[in-house]
């Protein structure tokens, strides 16, 4: 019994590349069927093209190196050991220690880890004025908003992993140079705790709905931005 | 049990064969590059620990997807926002496309991320991971017929949305 057009479309929509003989026979049975098959193939090609995302550099090498580097469970990090040799030159002795030991036992450990994971790349990007609506949309996910004076100096921004889920990672364009701010929703810190790593200075800031890490290169003092960050990332109306 | 070098070799083969596709799959379910990488890394860490349980290498793809989906559900599902990084991804070859084609890809990506999970997941398993309808049914714990219906509806929704977005047969021979 031949396949009716409705069934043909349903099967084509489910498996456009099917080589099922019944389907192929139906396709060749009438122009209407052949046209539907051609349309399905066109959509499939476009779908494949849209879904094709580039493989991150070092992905497979990093995965292959996992058994030797992280037999111990948990705490996420993404510094492929295969690529680590070159990186280690840059991060120094403290970096070696971080690569070989479990992470995120503290917010401080997270900040250092994340800085090498993403912060360096963020700083390397060309800063550009960001769409205020985009900035606001990112913060709105975490029920906070960015004040206009903060929006004006955001040069690079993205959502990133934080100790309690996700947060906002920014590079601010300031007169004294780039300042990295990582907003960490829901994360509690010891307010004004300072620490240094390599040539970076950092301070943690407790805020109403989360906390932030402010990081910049020596000799700048990140604490100079503490009040600014606390004042310009604030709960959305009704969430304080 | 395999020797340690044997385990390492098996693991490497899994990473080389499926790592990139798992990353793409993860990107499309969570929409965030950093989270996708974390998901894949965690998946492979778990796979390494449980590698001896994988008796049939032919089942490796399904096994890895199962681990990844569980990890996603366990850790991220409630926290992950709808589409983020995938919207802005530009594959190198896309820079050579005509503006209309680039626009169409952008619309299609947005629409894929807007599909409900029920439709998006089987579609990703099929197109990104190359699963058959039977494999998808097994992974999702539903019938093959239900999978076929979901795949059909997913494509119908994408087609309708593209038409609503103004991507017409006049330009692309699509509809």
Interface residues (C-beta under 8 A of the other chain):
Chain A: X9 X10 X11 X13 X14 X15 X16 X39 X40 X42 X43 X44 X46 X47 X48 X49 X50 X51 X52 X53 X54 X55 X56 X59 X60 X62 X63 X64 X66 X67 X70 X71 X73 X76 X77 X78 X117 X118 X141 X159 X160 X161 X165 X166
Chain B: X7 X8 X11 X12 X15 X16 X19 X20 X23 X24 X27 X28 X32 X33 X34 X35 X37 X38 X40 X41 X42 X44 X45 X48 X49 X79 X80 X81 X84 X86 X89 X91 X92 X104 X105 X108 X109 X112 X123 X124 X126 X127 X128 X133 X147 X148 X149 X151 X152 X153 X155 X156 X158 X159 X172 X173 X174 X175
